[in-house]
Amino acid sequence: MTFDDATRDRMAAIEANWDERTPIHAASRFYDVAGRDPESWFADYEWSDMGDLTGRDVLHLQCHLGTETVAFARRGARSVTGLDLSSAAVRTARKLAADAGLPIEYVHANVYDAAEALPGRSFDLVYTGKGALCYLPDLDRWAGVIKQLLKPGGSLYVVEFHPLLQSIGLTPRDPGDQSLLLRKDYLAGRGAAELDATRTYTDGPLLTGATVSYEWSHGLGEVVTSLVRAGLTIRSLRESDEIPWPRWPHMRPTATGFWRLPDDAPRIPLFYALSATLDPESLVSL
């Protein structure tokens, strides 16, 4: 991983922030690691897009507690590996997998170092997302790592918060106002945004130490272009108005267990799912 000092410092801050978040998340009602079905984190179309996992080698990048990683093992994957920047998250994920009796390998590494952390390994499916890409400063480098990790003909599946959702937020003019207005960049170009917050997105106690983190904006065009430049072929790109948990208090639950804006609100994309494959012809550039 070769980044300038400022970027390395920011990624170190992100790692420390997630190390402190981990025990809060592991004990939270939000994750409910002891009771929630791991497959409930997935929309039905995700399983349809990814196809049968039986006999396939799966890598989950930026896996956090491994709450979703477990589902791949239960779906019949031949091998399942999770990788995360936070050593605390990796330790917790290993314990959760062991308690469930599942042979999942978890690796502690920065995503940009994933190929070195998994020497000689390649995978049929690389899965990532749901709040992962905003912590990456350079998507071209990320796409290059994906290319190194995929087998010829292997697939990348990215399921992420839509950059439109990332750029809007509640800006109430009075206590009952639920207007959503543009508050953050949709597109990249202005560098890292510094966030200093004592509250994480789950229930539980406040952060007391590593409260500073950083995020980078990435438009949908940037995501697609980085993968195409790396030699991957985009197979599908979905946009959805449902997300796995309520981003704003006025969202309504759906029959599938996901959440959407009220019926009288405009339908806007909140989530996207991108499938891409590594065609053998692209390997000549490696």
Secondary structure by P-SEA (a helix, b strand, c coil): ccccaaaaaaaaaaaaaaaaaaaaaaaccccccccccccccccaaaaaaacccccbbbbbcccccaaaaaaaaaacccbbbbbcccaaaaaaaaaaaaaaccbbbbbbccccccccccccccccbbbbccccccccccaaaaaaaaaaaccccbbbbbbcccaaaaaccccccccccccccccccccccccbbbbbbccccccccccccccbbbbbbbcaaaaaaaaaaacccccbbbbbccccccccccccccccccccccccccccccbbbbbbbbcccccccc
